Amino acid sequence: MVNHIGITSIVLLVLASLFLVGPVTAAINVIAPGNTVFIGEDGLDISGAVGGATRIGWWASGASITASSPDYSVPISNPANFYVSPTDFGSHTGSWYRLNSLGNATNGVAFIVVDPSLDLKVEDTTVDVDVTNKWVPTGDSVRFKVETNLLSLTQRSGVTAVPVTIKVQSPDGAIYTSLIDSAGMSTSTDIQVTYTPYYTLSIWDTGRRETYATGSYTLWAECNVNFMNDRYGEAGKTQSIPISLLNQDQNPLLGTVSPTTTPTIQITTTPTSLPPTVSPPLTTQITTIPTTPAPTEIYGTTTTVPSQILSPAPTQTKSPGFEAILAIAAIITGIVLYFRKE
């Protein structure tokens, strides 16, 4: 009896859980006429949207829907399990119409196809700065900013938010499923986006070194509603373009400052040249280099320029032939005196 009651209770709980979860799960893939669907969504129930039509058609912008055949059409083989494939719909976004057996538009729009977009940014809330693809000082708190056009999912019955997962990959390649804030509270990286741009709280305390090593982190966001990321998976669409965040103590823009080099000034003294016809004066010439300036220090080494350099005095010499002239003058004087005596 106890076992029977226990089994009955379990069955009732399972049925109750299916009753509670079933409508929400079904609603996110059930498409009503005029709803927005996104490229990559799979397993959609478009029965109500197509209203029994077996084919839907698309017209290029500006074309007359009632006066011409569609520019592109897609058959509906199973309206309860429909795939918005990138092949058929990637180049044909916009309104899709129900077609009758003749290929004409009837009964208006079945649904609107949109290319999804998703973007992620990071903000340092300690200093209120966008640090996307930049650095954050270890110890600052971080929040995330999500921008997307996926809010059209909330058009569907029972859907109030867009499920998005923020991926935070550590320097060693691990991906966190939750982050710890400055108060020690853990928050899941699975978030419910209800408006755009959407801001999380400051859910990441980068100063917890035992959990978050310093280094470069890679971050992105994903939305996999109705397998859209599995089927499509393009950066910037069902997943955001990956960004980086450098978590470290020192600003990477600050490096070691190189010492300023003072140029060395060399003083060269050129000796004064005299014309070749003038005999050098019989005086001592002194070549003087300017008085030494204060010692110049370059990279810690003191260089002193000598204060004065004396050039050796030139040797004093007589003009060539001077002694011969004196001798001739003496001989002439002697001859003159000799003839006077006679």
LINFENLIN-V472606 format. One record per residue. RES is the residue in one small letter. SS is DSSP state (A for helix, B for strand, O for the rest). OMEGA is omega in whole degrees, -180 to 180 (* if undefined). D_CENTER is the distance of its C-alpha to the mean C-alpha in Angstrom with 1 decimal. Layout:
BEGIN
res=RES ss=SS omega=OMEGA d_center=D_CENTER
res=RES ss=SS omega=OMEGA d_center=D_CENTER
END
This chain:
BEGIN
res=m ss=O omega=180 d_center=66.9
res=v ss=A omega=-180 d_center=64.1
res=n ss=A omega=-180 d_center=62.1
res=h ss=A omega=179 d_center=62.8
res=i ss=A omega=-180 d_center=61.6
res=g ss=A omega=-180 d_center=58.5
res=i ss=A omega=179 d_center=57.6
res=t ss=A omega=-180 d_center=58.3
res=s ss=A omega=-180 d_center=56.0
res=i ss=A omega=180 d_center=53.2
res=v ss=A omega=180 d_center=53.7
res=l ss=A omega=178 d_center=53.8
res=l ss=A omega=179 d_center=50.5
res=v ss=A omega=179 d_center=48.8
res=l ss=A omega=180 d_center=50.3
res=a ss=A omega=180 d_center=49.2
res=s ss=A omega=177 d_center=45.6
res=l ss=A omega=179 d_center=45.6
res=f ss=A omega=-178 d_center=47.1
res=l ss=A omega=-175 d_center=44.3
res=v ss=A omega=-174 d_center=41.4
res=g ss=A omega=-177 d_center=42.8
res=p ss=A omega=-179 d_center=42.5
res=v ss=A omega=-179 d_center=38.9
res=t ss=A omega=-179 d_center=37.9
res=a ss=A omega=-174 d_center=40.0
res=a ss=A omega=-176 d_center=38.8
res=i ss=O omega=177 d_center=35.2
res=n ss=O omega=179 d_center=36.4
res=v ss=B omega=-173 d_center=39.4
res=i ss=O omega=176 d_center=39.0
res=a ss=O omega=179 d_center=41.4
res=p ss=O omega=178 d_center=42.2
res=g ss=O omega=177 d_center=39.5
res=n ss=O omega=175 d_center=36.8
res=t ss=B omega=172 d_center=33.2
res=v ss=B omega=-175 d_center=32.2
res=f ss=B omega=178 d_center=28.8
res=i ss=O omega=-180 d_center=28.3
res=g ss=O omega=180 d_center=28.3
res=e ss=O omega=-179 d_center=30.6
res=d ss=O omega=179 d_center=33.6
res=g ss=O omega=-179 d_center=36.9
res=l ss=B omega=173 d_center=37.4
res=d ss=B omega=-178 d_center=40.9
res=i ss=O omega=-178 d_center=41.4
res=s ss=A omega=-180 d_center=45.2
res=g ss=A omega=-178 d_center=45.5
res=a ss=A omega=-177 d_center=43.1
res=v ss=A omega=175 d_center=45.0
res=g ss=O omega=178 d_center=48.5
res=g ss=O omega=178 d_center=50.2
res=a ss=O omega=-179 d_center=48.8
res=t ss=O omega=180 d_center=48.2
res=r ss=B omega=177 d_center=45.8
res=i ss=B omega=-176 d_center=43.1
res=g ss=B omega=-178 d_center=42.2
res=w ss=B omega=176 d_center=39.4
res=w ss=O omega=177 d_center=40.1
res=a ss=O omega=-179 d_center=37.8
res=s ss=O omega=178 d_center=37.1
res=g ss=O omega=-179 d_center=40.3
res=a ss=O omega=178 d_center=42.6
res=s ss=O omega=-175 d_center=45.8
res=i ss=O omega=-176 d_center=45.7
res=t ss=O omega=-174 d_center=49.4
res=a ss=O omega=-177 d_center=50.6
res=s ss=O omega=175 d_center=48.7
res=s ss=O omega=-179 d_center=47.6
res=p ss=O omega=176 d_center=44.0
res=d ss=O omega=179 d_center=41.5
res=y ss=B omega=180 d_center=40.3
res=s ss=B omega=-178 d_center=41.8
res=v ss=B omega=178 d_center=41.2
res=p ss=B omega=177 d_center=44.1
res=i ss=O omega=-179 d_center=44.2
res=s ss=O omega=179 d_center=45.7
res=n ss=O omega=-176 d_center=45.0
res=p ss=O omega=180 d_center=43.9
res=a ss=O omega=-179 d_center=43.5
res=n ss=O omega=-172 d_center=40.8
res=f ss=B omega=-179 d_center=38.7
res=y ss=O omega=176 d_center=35.4
res=v ss=O omega=-171 d_center=33.1
res=s ss=O omega=176 d_center=32.1
res=p ss=A omega=-179 d_center=29.3
res=t ss=A omega=-178 d_center=31.9
res=d ss=A omega=-170 d_center=34.3
res=f ss=A omega=-177 d_center=32.2
res=g ss=O omega=180 d_center=28.8
res=s ss=O omega=-176 d_center=30.2
res=h ss=O omega=178 d_center=32.7
res=t ss=O omega=-179 d_center=31.1
res=g ss=B omega=-175 d_center=33.3
res=s ss=B omega=174 d_center=36.8
res=w ss=B omega=-173 d_center=38.9
res=y ss=B omega=173 d_center=42.7
res=r ss=B omega=179 d_center=45.6
res=l ss=B omega=175 d_center=47.8
res=n ss=O omega=-177 d_center=51.6
res=s ss=O omega=178 d_center=53.5
res=l ss=O omega=180 d_center=53.7
res=g ss=O omega=180 d_center=50.0
res=n ss=O omega=179 d_center=50.1
res=a ss=B omega=178 d_center=47.9
res=t ss=B omega=172 d_center=49.8
res=n ss=B omega=170 d_center=49.2
res=g ss=B omega=-172 d_center=45.9
res=v ss=B omega=173 d_center=42.3
res=a ss=B omega=177 d_center=41.7
res=f ss=B omega=180 d_center=37.9
res=i ss=B omega=-179 d_center=34.8
res=v ss=B omega=-179 d_center=32.0
res=v ss=B omega=174 d_center=28.4
res=d ss=O omega=-176 d_center=25.2
res=p ss=O omega=174 d_center=23.1
res=s ss=O omega=-177 d_center=19.6
res=l ss=B omega=-177 d_center=17.5
res=d ss=B omega=-179 d_center=14.2
res=l ss=B omega=174 d_center=12.9
res=k ss=B omega=-177 d_center=11.2
res=v ss=B omega=180 d_center=11.8
res=e ss=B omega=174 d_center=13.9
res=d ss=B omega=-176 d_center=15.5
res=t ss=O omega=176 d_center=19.1
res=t ss=O omega=-180 d_center=20.6
res=v ss=O omega=178 d_center=19.3
res=d ss=O omega=-178 d_center=18.4
res=v ss=B omega=173 d_center=14.8
res=d ss=B omega=-177 d_center=11.7
res=v ss=O omega=178 d_center=9.4
res=t ss=O omega=-178 d_center=7.0
res=n ss=O omega=179 d_center=3.8
res=k ss=B omega=-179 d_center=6.3
res=w ss=B omega=178 d_center=9.8
res=v ss=B omega=177 d_center=13.1
res=p ss=B omega=179 d_center=16.5
res=t ss=O omega=-178 d_center=18.7
res=g ss=O omega=178 d_center=21.3
res=d ss=O omega=178 d_center=19.4
res=s ss=B omega=-173 d_center=19.7
res=v ss=B omega=170 d_center=17.2
res=r ss=B omega=-176 d_center=17.7
res=f ss=B omega=178 d_center=16.2
res=k ss=B omega=-178 d_center=16.2
res=v ss=B omega=174 d_center=17.3
res=e ss=B omega=-176 d_center=18.0
res=t ss=B omega=172 d_center=20.4
res=n ss=O omega=-176 d_center=23.5
res=l ss=A omega=180 d_center=25.1
res=l ss=A omega=176 d_center=27.3
res=s ss=A omega=175 d_center=29.9
res=l ss=A omega=-178 d_center=30.8
res=t ss=A omega=171 d_center=32.6
res=q ss=A omega=-174 d_center=35.2
res=r ss=O omega=-174 d_center=36.7
res=s ss=O omega=176 d_center=39.5
res=g ss=O omega=-178 d_center=38.8
res=v ss=O omega=-178 d_center=35.0
res=t ss=O omega=-178 d_center=33.5
res=a ss=O omega=178 d_center=29.9
res=v ss=B omega=179 d_center=27.2
res=p ss=B omega=180 d_center=26.4
res=v ss=B omega=178 d_center=22.7
res=t ss=B omega=176 d_center=21.5
res=i ss=B omega=-180 d_center=18.3
res=k ss=B omega=178 d_center=17.3
res=v ss=B omega=-177 d_center=16.1
res=q ss=B omega=-177 d_center=16.1
res=s ss=O omega=179 d_center=16.9
res=p ss=O omega=-180 d_center=16.3
res=d ss=O omega=174 d_center=19.6
res=g ss=O omega=179 d_center=19.0
res=a ss=O omega=179 d_center=21.0
res=i ss=B omega=-178 d_center=20.3
res=y ss=B omega=175 d_center=21.6
res=t ss=O omega=176 d_center=24.0
res=s ss=B omega=-180 d_center=24.3
res=l ss=B omega=-177 d_center=22.8
res=i ss=B omega=-179 d_center=24.9
res=d ss=O omega=-175 d_center=24.7
res=s ss=O omega=178 d_center=26.2
res=a ss=O omega=-180 d_center=29.7
res=g ss=O omega=-180 d_center=29.6
res=m ss=O omega=180 d_center=29.5
res=s ss=B omega=180 d_center=27.9
res=t ss=B omega=179 d_center=26.3
res=s ss=B omega=176 d_center=25.8
res=t ss=O omega=171 d_center=22.4
res=d ss=B omega=-175 d_center=24.6
res=i ss=B omega=178 d_center=24.6
res=q ss=B omega=-177 d_center=26.7
res=v ss=B omega=-177 d_center=25.0
res=t ss=O omega=177 d_center=27.7
res=y ss=O omega=180 d_center=26.0
res=t ss=O omega=-4 d_center=22.8
res=p ss=O omega=-178 d_center=20.5
res=y ss=B omega=180 d_center=21.5
res=y ss=B omega=171 d_center=20.7
res=t ss=O omega=170 d_center=21.6
res=l ss=O omega=177 d_center=23.2
res=s ss=O omega=-169 d_center=21.7
res=i ss=O omega=-175 d_center=22.3
res=w ss=B omega=174 d_center=20.2
res=d ss=B omega=-176 d_center=21.5
res=t ss=O omega=-177 d_center=19.2
res=g ss=O omega=179 d_center=22.2
res=r ss=O omega=-173 d_center=24.3
res=r ss=O omega=-180 d_center=23.8
res=e ss=O omega=-180 d_center=26.5
res=t ss=O omega=-176 d_center=24.4
res=y ss=O omega=-179 d_center=20.8
res=a ss=O omega=174 d_center=20.2
res=t ss=O omega=-179 d_center=17.8
res=g ss=B omega=-175 d_center=14.9
res=s ss=B omega=179 d_center=11.7
res=y ss=B omega=175 d_center=12.0
res=t ss=B omega=-175 d_center=11.0
res=l ss=B omega=173 d_center=11.9
res=w ss=B omega=178 d_center=13.3
res=a ss=B omega=180 d_center=16.5
res=e ss=B omega=168 d_center=19.5
res=c ss=O omega=-177 d_center=22.8
res=n ss=O omega=177 d_center=25.7
res=v ss=A omega=-180 d_center=28.5
res=n ss=A omega=174 d_center=31.3
res=f ss=A omega=-175 d_center=29.4
res=m ss=A omega=179 d_center=27.0
res=n ss=A omega=177 d_center=24.0
res=d ss=A omega=-175 d_center=26.4
res=r ss=A omega=-174 d_center=27.8
res=y ss=O omega=171 d_center=24.9
res=g ss=O omega=178 d_center=21.7
res=e ss=O omega=180 d_center=19.3
res=a ss=B omega=-179 d_center=15.6
res=g ss=O omega=-178 d_center=15.3
res=k ss=O omega=178 d_center=19.1
res=t ss=O omega=172 d_center=20.7
res=q ss=B omega=-178 d_center=17.5
res=s ss=O omega=175 d_center=14.1
res=i ss=O omega=-178 d_center=11.2
res=p ss=O omega=177 d_center=9.8
res=i ss=B omega=-179 d_center=6.9
res=s ss=B omega=176 d_center=6.7
res=l ss=B omega=179 d_center=8.7
res=l ss=B omega=-180 d_center=10.4
res=n ss=B omega=179 d_center=14.0
res=q ss=B omega=-175 d_center=16.1
res=d ss=O omega=-172 d_center=18.8
res=q ss=O omega=176 d_center=17.9
res=n ss=O omega=-177 d_center=15.2
res=p ss=O omega=179 d_center=13.4
res=l ss=O omega=180 d_center=13.8
res=l ss=O omega=179 d_center=17.5
res=g ss=O omega=177 d_center=19.4
res=t ss=O omega=-179 d_center=23.1
res=v ss=O omega=180 d_center=24.8
res=s ss=O omega=180 d_center=27.1
res=p ss=O omega=179 d_center=30.6
res=t ss=O omega=-177 d_center=31.8
res=t ss=O omega=176 d_center=34.4
res=t ss=O omega=-178 d_center=37.7
res=p ss=O omega=179 d_center=39.2
res=t ss=O omega=180 d_center=42.7
res=i ss=O omega=-179 d_center=45.5
res=q ss=O omega=-179 d_center=48.4
res=i ss=O omega=-180 d_center=51.8
res=t ss=O omega=180 d_center=54.2
res=t ss=O omega=180 d_center=57.9
res=t ss=O omega=-179 d_center=59.9
res=p ss=O omega=-180 d_center=63.7
res=t ss=O omega=-179 d_center=65.9
res=s ss=O omega=178 d_center=67.9
res=l ss=O omega=178 d_center=71.5
res=p ss=O omega=-176 d_center=73.4
res=p ss=O omega=-177 d_center=75.2
res=t ss=O omega=-177 d_center=78.6
res=v ss=O omega=178 d_center=78.4
res=s ss=O omega=-180 d_center=79.4
res=p ss=O omega=179 d_center=76.9
res=p ss=O omega=-179 d_center=78.2
res=l ss=O omega=179 d_center=79.9
res=t ss=O omega=179 d_center=77.4
res=t ss=O omega=179 d_center=74.6
res=q ss=O omega=-179 d_center=71.1
res=i ss=O omega=175 d_center=68.3
res=t ss=O omega=-175 d_center=64.6
res=t ss=O omega=172 d_center=62.4
res=i ss=O omega=-177 d_center=58.6
res=p ss=O omega=-180 d_center=57.3
res=t ss=O omega=-177 d_center=57.3
res=t ss=O omega=173 d_center=54.4
res=p ss=O omega=178 d_center=51.4
res=a ss=O omega=-179 d_center=49.8
res=p ss=O omega=179 d_center=48.4
res=t ss=B omega=-178 d_center=44.9
res=e ss=B omega=-180 d_center=42.4
res=i ss=B omega=-179 d_center=39.7
res=y ss=O omega=173 d_center=37.3
res=g ss=O omega=-179 d_center=40.2
res=t ss=B omega=-178 d_center=43.1
res=t ss=B omega=-179 d_center=45.9
res=t ss=B omega=-178 d_center=47.5
res=t ss=O omega=179 d_center=50.9
res=v ss=O omega=180 d_center=52.5
res=p ss=O omega=-174 d_center=56.4
res=s ss=O omega=-174 d_center=58.3
res=q ss=O omega=178 d_center=61.2
res=i ss=O omega=-179 d_center=62.5
res=l ss=O omega=175 d_center=66.2
res=s ss=O omega=-180 d_center=67.3
res=p ss=O omega=-179 d_center=70.7
res=a ss=O omega=180 d_center=73.7
res=p ss=O omega=180 d_center=75.3
res=t ss=O omega=-179 d_center=78.8
res=q ss=O omega=-178 d_center=81.7
res=t ss=O omega=177 d_center=83.8
res=k ss=O omega=-180 d_center=86.9
res=s ss=O omega=-178 d_center=87.2
res=p ss=O omega=178 d_center=88.6
res=g ss=O omega=-176 d_center=92.5
res=f ss=A omega=-179 d_center=93.4
res=e ss=A omega=-179 d_center=96.0
res=a ss=A omega=179 d_center=97.7
res=i ss=A omega=179 d_center=98.3
res=l ss=A omega=-178 d_center=100.0
res=a ss=A omega=-180 d_center=102.3
res=i ss=A omega=180 d_center=103.4
res=a ss=A omega=180 d_center=104.1
res=a ss=A omega=-180 d_center=106.3
res=i ss=A omega=-179 d_center=108.3
res=i ss=A omega=-180 d_center=108.9
res=t ss=A omega=-180 d_center=110.0
res=g ss=A omega=-179 d_center=112.5
res=i ss=A omega=180 d_center=114.1
res=v ss=A omega=-179 d_center=114.6
res=l ss=A omega=-178 d_center=116.3
res=y ss=A omega=-178 d_center=118.6
res=f ss=A omega=178 d_center=119.9
res=r ss=A omega=179 d_center=120.6
res=k ss=A omega=-180 d_center=122.8
res=e ss=O omega=* d_center=124.8
END
